[in-house]
């Protein structure tokens, strides 16, 4: 049981027990993530029979100034580890390498991936994966080295332009040298790029909102032009993919009801399943 700031209810981290099979055909879920037809996420949604609105609220693009990135790549032999914190970091990294036709050798350093999706993106692009922390977060990366002296060890972290510096600070506290280089930006989509009309969402408030990052929540507020967040989300169940996202939500005076144990879209769906199953059983 945890508590986030004064505006948050106490909430339980839901592991998503696979034996709980309560269908949610009378519920509507809005998730700020793209759900592709035939994907594992789409198959799980079909199993739950929940009406789902896929409403991505961020657009990913490469940074304009890539000077620091290419300078770091030229001396990559100096690093011991490269840390990919998201699929976006992997895809942007590959795009930047491809733009210069660089022959990048990953055998000279160890690759750390935060999350299964990130590791999968690496493997799909031919990047060998050495370590995947049990926790899909910065603290999970640091935990890998809990018994390791990182003095004089060098880390390269290609990141978002708005990435928090917790990973950098925690690794440096253990003696490591960390080069964190922004390689992609996260922007709000234009109205023409939205998958659903904001007017439709305002008229048909979903039962469940699932936010997959602080940026997806903040951009959702901007896109729908929400002035009173507490009033807008009142009566809906709020899901945050992890503690960082939950803090961004509670900072806006909105209660967080669910955080999945696994910080993935599948983890979100499993946690929603368990949450409503347990509620049904208590009726």
N, C-alpha and C positions, 0 to 999 in steps of 0.2 A: 504494500500500500504506500503510495507516494502522494505528495501534495505540491502543487505548483502555484506559488503566489496566492494572494488573498482572494482572487476571483475564481480560482479553480476548485471544483469539488475534489474530494479524494477519489482517485481512480485506481483500478486494478490493471496491471499489465497482463493481457490475455494471451496465453500460449497457443490458443486455437486447437482444441482437442478434436482430432479427426473423427472421433466416435459420435460427436454431436451433429445431428443431421437435420436440424429444424430448418425448413425452407422459408424463404423470405419473399415469396411472390406478392405479398401485400405491401412491400416496402420499396422505396425508391432511394437509390444511392447515387450521389454525385461524387466523382473522384477526379482530382486534378491531375490526371495522368492519362496518357494515350493507351487504350486497350485495343490491341490488334486482333482481328478475326482469326480464330484458330489457335491463338496463344494459350498458354497454360492459365493465364489470368481469365481469359474469356471462357475457357472450359469450366473453371471453378464458378464463375458467375452463372453459367447455365445450370450447373449443379444446384446452386442455391435458389435458382429461379427468381432472382432479384432484378427488378428493373434498374438499369444502370445508365447514368449519363456520364460519358467520358468527356471531361471539360478541361483540357490542358490550359494552363494559365501562364506558361513561360515559353519563350522562344530562345533557342541556343544558337549562338554564332561565335566565330573566332574573334579574338581581340584585334584591334587595329594595329597595335604596336607589338610585334613579335620579336623584337631585337634581343631582349633578355632571354627568351626561350631558346633561340638558335645559338646564342652565346653559351648558354648552359649545356646544350647538346654537344657543342664542340669539345667540351671538357668532361663528357659524361663518364670517362674512365676514372675520374677523381671520386665518383660517388660509389657508395656501398649498396644503397637501396633506392628504388624508385617506388613511390606510393601513389596508386590510383584510387581516389576516393569515390569515384562514380563512373557510370557508363559514359557520361558526357565528357569526362576527363580523358577516358580511353579514346573515344571516337575523335575528339578534337586533337589529341596527340597524334593519332594516326594520320589525320588530315594534314597537319602541319608538316609531318615527316614526308608525306607524299608530295606536298607542294614544292619541296626542294629536292625530291628524288633521293633522299638520304638513305643510305644502307645502314640501318641502326642495329647494333649487336647487343642483344639483351643478355648474352651469356656472361658479360663482365660485371653484372650487378644482380641483386635479388629483387624480384618483383612482389610487392605487397598489394593486395586488392581488398578494398573495404566492401564486402558483400558478394553474394553469389552472382548477381547480375553483372557486377563489375568484372569478376573473374571470368564469367562466360564471354563477355565482350573482348577481354584480352585473348582468350583462347581462339575465338572466331577470327581474330586479326593476327594470329600466329605469335602472340606474346606469351612466353612461358610464365606460369604463375607459381611462385615459391611459397607464399604465405597468405592465408585468408583468416583474419581474426574471427573468433567466435561471436564477438559483438560487432555489429556493423556500424562502427562509429570510431571517432578519434581515440577514445579511451580503449577501444578494442585493440587498436594498433599498438598503443603504449603497453598494454597488458602482455603482448607477445614478448616484450623485452623486460618484463618485470624482474627477472634474475640476471639481466645482461648489462654489463658496463658499456655504455654507448660513447664513452669518451673517444674523441677523434673519429667516430663513425659519421659518415656523410649521407644525408637523405635529400633526394630530389622529389618535390611534390608539385606536379602540374595541376593547377586548380582553377576554380571559377574566380572571376574578378571580385566577387562579393563573398568569397569563402572566409569563414571565421579562422582565426589563427590559433585555436586551441591545440591542434595537433603539433604545430610548430613549437609552441611554448612548452608543451608537455615533454616533447622529445628533447628540446634544448635543456630542460630542467634535469634530464638524465645525462647530460654531457654531450649530446649529439649536435652536429652542425646541420642546419636545415635550410635548404634553398627552396622557397615556395614561389612559384612563378605562375601568374594568371595567364591562362591560354584561351579561355572562353568567357563570354558574357551571358547573363541571363536577363532577358528583356520581356516586357509585357506585349502580348500579341495585339495586333490591330483588330478592330471590329470585324473586318472582312476575313480574318484568319480564325475566328472563333467557331467552334463546332456546333454551338447552340446559342440561340439568342438570349442575351441577359434578361430581356423582358419576359421570356418564357420561364426562366428560372425564378424570377421575382414573383410571377403569377402562380407557379407550381413549386412551392418550396419543398425540396426533397426531405425525406425522413432522416437521411444520414448524409453527412458530409465527411469525406476523407481527404486530408491534405498530406501531400507527399514531401513537402519541404516548407521552410518559412517563406520562401519566395512565392510558392504557389498560393499560400494563404493571403499574403499581402497583396498580390496581384489580383486575386479574386475579389478582395474588398474594393480595389480601385476599378476593376472592370464593371462591377455591378453598382459602383458609386454608393456604397453602403455608409451611411453616416452613423447610425446607432447599431453597432455590431451585436451587442447583447440582445437587443430587440429582434434583429433579423434572424439570429440563430436560435432564439428561444423556442424550445419544444423539439428541436432537432438533436439527433445524436451526433457528437463530434468525435472524429477519429484523427489522431496525429500519428504519423509514421514512426516518430521517435521523440525523445525528450527535447531536442533542440526545436523541433517543429511545435511541440506542445507549449514550450515557453513563449514562442512567438504568438501563438493563439491566445494564451492566457494574458499576455501583455495587452491584448486588445479587449480584455474584460469578457472573454468568451470561455465557458467551461469546456474542458476536455474530458470526455467520458471513457475513451479507449485508447490505449497504446498497445500495439501488438508486440509480442516477444521477439518476433522476427521482423526486422525493418525492411520489408518488401511489400509489393502489392498483394502477393499471395498471402503474406502474413497478415495484412490488413483484412482481407476477405475471411480468413480463418478466424480472426479475432472477432469480427462482426458476427459471424456464425455462432461462436461460443457465447458471446454477450447476449444475443437475443434468445438463444436456446435456454440459457440459465434464467433469464427473465420469464420465459414461458413456463419453465418448470416450477417457478415460484408462485405462479398465479393460482 
